Amino acid sequence: MKLKQLESMLGELQQFSNPKAELEQYPTGPHIASRMLYTAENSLGDVSNKIVADFGCGCGTLGAAASLMGAEQVIGIDIDSESLEIASLNAEDLELDINFIQCDIRNLAWRGPIVDTVVMNPPFGTRRTGADMEFLSAALKVYLDYLFILYPILEL
């Protein structure tokens, strides 16, 4: 799939109508999501025919991008049932087979190399200190090859 086509398809997805500040919900835009997954596949070959997990999937943009880029299986995980409803509708609209799980990432019981790739746009820890590290810790317990994270640049 071409990059422009991927971005265009992701641009049609529904996003949060009322993002929950306490969960640090912010949409992952089609521009950055398409480039993230396109690069992961075309530079590293780490999407097509891989098992990809989207931690804190929200409305499912990164998971949809992974599926459109040829992932063998995509698993979206989020604590918020309303986000998962939107993500499920988005997958249905694009005719994508994505599995969604409602789970607090801190309680995810997966261990070992369950997935090949983890993608995420996690909370940055601005509302609850350490939330970002909880996502990173969970990802490091289950991924096999690559971890792709959208995270703000920090000044040290």
Sine and cosine of phi, psi and omega as CSV:
sin_phi,cos_phi,sin_psi,cos_psi,sin_omega,cos_omega
0.00,0.00,0.65,-0.76,0.02,-1.00
-0.98,0.20,0.47,-0.88,-0.05,-1.00
-0.85,0.53,-0.73,0.69,-0.02,-1.00
-0.88,0.47,-0.63,0.77,0.02,-1.00
-0.91,0.42,-0.68,0.73,0.03,-1.00
-0.88,0.48,-0.74,0.67,0.00,-1.00
-0.87,0.49,-0.66,0.75,0.00,-1.00
-0.89,0.46,-0.70,0.72,0.00,-1.00
-0.91,0.42,-0.65,0.76,0.02,-1.00
-0.93,0.37,-0.48,0.88,0.02,-1.00
-0.92,0.40,-0.29,0.96,0.01,-1.00
-1.00,0.05,-0.13,0.99,-0.08,-1.00
-0.95,0.30,0.56,-0.83,0.11,-0.99
-0.94,0.33,0.52,-0.85,0.05,-1.00
-0.83,-0.56,0.00,-1.00,0.01,-1.00
-0.86,0.52,0.72,-0.70,0.15,-0.99
-1.00,0.00,-0.54,0.84,0.04,-1.00
-0.69,-0.73,0.98,0.17,-0.02,-1.00
-0.87,0.50,0.61,-0.79,-0.03,-1.00
-1.00,-0.01,0.92,-0.38,-0.05,-1.00
-0.87,0.50,-0.61,0.79,-0.04,-1.00
-0.91,0.42,-0.38,0.92,0.06,-1.00
-0.99,-0.14,0.04,1.00,-0.04,-1.00
0.79,0.61,0.76,0.65,0.01,-1.00
-0.99,0.13,0.84,-0.55,0.13,-0.99
-0.62,-0.79,0.61,-0.79,-0.04,-1.00
-0.93,0.36,0.55,-0.83,0.14,-0.99
-1.00,-0.07,0.93,-0.38,-0.07,-1.00
-0.92,0.40,0.44,-0.90,-0.03,-1.00
-0.89,0.45,-0.51,0.86,-0.03,-1.00
-0.90,0.44,-0.80,0.60,-0.05,-1.00
-0.96,0.29,-0.60,0.80,0.01,-1.00
-0.90,0.45,-0.69,0.72,-0.01,-1.00
-0.90,0.43,-0.67,0.74,-0.01,-1.00
-0.93,0.37,-0.62,0.79,0.02,-1.00
-0.87,0.50,-0.78,0.63,-0.05,-1.00
-0.97,0.24,-0.56,0.83,0.05,-1.00
-0.89,0.45,-0.70,0.72,0.02,-1.00
-0.92,0.39,-0.68,0.73,0.02,-1.00
-0.84,0.54,-0.63,0.78,0.00,-1.00
-0.98,0.18,-0.77,0.63,-0.15,-0.99
-0.98,0.18,-0.36,0.93,0.05,-1.00
-0.99,-0.14,-0.53,0.85,-0.11,-0.99
-0.86,-0.52,-0.20,0.98,-0.03,-1.00
0.89,0.45,0.57,0.82,-0.14,-0.99
-0.94,-0.35,0.49,0.87,0.06,-1.00
-0.78,-0.63,-0.85,0.53,-0.07,-1.00
-0.90,0.44,0.67,-0.74,-0.02,-1.00
0.87,0.49,0.43,0.91,0.02,-1.00
-0.88,-0.47,0.34,-0.94,0.14,-0.99
-1.00,-0.07,0.88,-0.47,-0.10,-1.00
-0.89,-0.45,0.75,-0.66,0.10,-0.99
-0.94,-0.35,0.67,-0.74,0.06,-1.00
-0.92,-0.38,0.98,-0.20,-0.03,-1.00
-0.99,0.14,0.78,-0.63,-0.07,-1.00
0.92,0.39,0.76,0.65,-0.21,-0.98
-0.90,0.44,-0.34,0.94,0.00,-1.00
0.83,0.56,-0.83,-0.56,-0.04,-1.00
-0.99,0.10,0.04,1.00,0.14,-0.99
1.00,0.04,0.30,0.95,-0.08,-1.00
-0.90,0.44,-0.75,0.66,-0.03,-1.00
-0.92,0.39,-0.64,0.76,0.04,-1.00
-0.90,0.44,-0.66,0.75,0.05,-1.00
-0.88,0.47,-0.67,0.74,0.02,-1.00
-0.88,0.48,-0.67,0.74,0.02,-1.00
-0.89,0.46,-0.69,0.72,0.02,-1.00
-0.89,0.45,-0.70,0.72,0.02,-1.00
-0.90,0.43,-0.45,0.89,0.03,-1.00
-1.00,0.05,0.13,0.99,0.15,-0.99
0.99,-0.13,0.33,0.94,0.05,-1.00
-0.86,0.52,0.62,-0.78,0.03,-1.00
-0.92,0.40,-0.67,0.74,0.02,-1.00
-0.53,-0.85,0.62,-0.79,0.07,-1.00
-0.81,-0.59,0.73,-0.69,0.03,-1.00
-0.84,-0.55,0.88,-0.48,0.04,-1.00
-0.98,-0.22,0.77,-0.64,-0.04,-1.00
-0.84,-0.54,0.76,-0.65,0.05,-1.00
-0.45,-0.89,0.46,-0.89,0.01,-1.00
-0.99,0.15,-0.38,0.92,-0.17,-0.98
-0.99,-0.13,0.88,-0.47,-0.03,-1.00
-0.91,0.42,-0.57,0.82,0.01,-1.00
-0.91,0.40,-0.64,0.77,0.06,-1.00
-0.89,0.45,-0.67,0.74,-0.01,-1.00
-0.91,0.41,-0.54,0.84,0.08,-1.00
-0.89,0.45,-0.71,0.70,0.03,-1.00
-0.90,0.44,-0.71,0.71,0.00,-1.00
-0.87,0.50,-0.67,0.74,0.01,-1.00
-0.90,0.43,-0.67,0.74,0.06,-1.00
-0.90,0.44,-0.65,0.76,0.04,-1.00
-0.88,0.48,-0.70,0.71,0.02,-1.00
-0.89,0.45,-0.67,0.74,0.02,-1.00
-0.89,0.46,-0.70,0.72,0.00,-1.00
-0.87,0.50,-0.58,0.81,0.00,-1.00
-1.00,-0.04,0.05,1.00,-0.02,-1.00
0.84,0.54,0.73,0.68,0.01,-1.00
-0.95,-0.30,0.60,-0.80,0.03,-1.00
-0.99,-0.14,1.00,-0.05,-0.01,-1.00
-0.86,-0.50,0.72,-0.69,0.05,-1.00
-1.00,-0.02,0.77,-0.64,0.01,-1.00
-0.91,-0.42,0.67,-0.74,-0.01,-1.00
-0.79,-0.61,0.78,-0.63,0.11,-0.99
-1.00,0.01,0.89,-0.46,-0.07,-1.00
-0.32,-0.95,0.64,-0.77,0.18,-0.98
-0.96,0.26,0.84,-0.54,-0.09,-1.00
-0.83,0.56,-0.46,0.89,0.03,-1.00
-0.93,0.38,-0.36,0.93,-0.03,-1.00
-0.96,-0.27,0.13,0.99,0.00,-1.00
-0.91,0.42,0.86,-0.51,-0.12,-0.99
-1.00,-0.01,0.10,1.00,0.00,-1.00
-0.92,0.39,0.61,-0.79,0.10,-1.00
-0.58,-0.81,0.58,-0.82,0.02,-1.00
1.00,0.00,0.01,-1.00,-0.06,-1.00
-0.97,0.25,0.98,0.18,-0.04,-1.00
-1.00,0.06,-0.58,0.82,-0.01,-1.00
-0.83,-0.56,0.36,-0.93,0.04,-1.00
-1.00,0.10,-0.59,0.80,-0.12,-0.99
-0.64,-0.77,0.67,-0.74,0.14,-0.99
-0.90,-0.44,0.75,-0.66,0.12,-0.99
-0.87,-0.49,0.54,-0.84,0.04,-1.00
-0.23,-0.97,0.49,-0.87,0.19,-0.98
-0.85,-0.53,0.98,0.18,-0.18,-0.98
-0.97,0.23,0.20,-0.98,0.18,-0.98
-0.88,0.48,0.55,-0.84,-0.05,-1.00
-1.00,-0.02,0.02,1.00,0.02,-1.00
0.99,0.12,0.34,0.94,-0.01,-1.00
-0.99,0.14,-0.44,0.90,0.02,-1.00
-0.99,-0.12,-0.59,0.81,0.02,-1.00
-0.72,-0.70,0.95,-0.31,-0.05,-1.00
-0.82,0.57,0.74,-0.67,0.05,-1.00
1.00,-0.03,-0.09,1.00,-0.01,-1.00
-0.86,0.51,-0.63,0.78,0.01,-1.00
-0.89,0.46,-0.64,0.77,-0.02,-1.00
-0.94,0.34,-0.48,0.88,0.06,-1.00
-0.91,0.42,-0.65,0.76,0.04,-1.00
-0.91,0.41,-0.70,0.71,0.01,-1.00
-0.88,0.47,-0.71,0.71,0.01,-1.00
-0.87,0.50,-0.70,0.71,0.02,-1.00
-0.89,0.46,-0.66,0.75,-0.01,-1.00
-0.90,0.43,-0.65,0.76,-0.03,-1.00
-0.92,0.39,-0.30,0.95,0.02,-1.00
-0.99,0.12,-0.31,0.95,-0.15,-0.99
-0.81,-0.59,-0.26,0.97,-0.11,-0.99
-1.00,0.07,0.40,-0.91,-0.03,-1.00
-0.95,-0.30,-0.70,0.71,-0.13,-0.99
-0.91,-0.41,-0.86,0.50,-0.15,-0.99
-0.73,-0.69,0.48,-0.88,0.06,-1.00
-0.76,-0.64,0.84,-0.54,-0.01,-1.00
-0.88,-0.47,0.87,-0.50,-0.08,-1.00
-0.82,-0.57,0.72,-0.69,0.19,-0.98
-1.00,-0.02,0.86,-0.51,-0.09,-1.00
-0.51,-0.86,0.61,-0.79,-0.02,-1.00
-0.93,0.36,0.46,-0.89,0.08,-1.00
-0.97,0.25,0.76,-0.65,-0.04,-1.00
-0.96,-0.29,0.59,-0.81,0.12,-0.99
-1.00,0.00,0.76,-0.65,0.02,-1.00
-0.97,-0.23,0.00,0.00,0.00,0.00
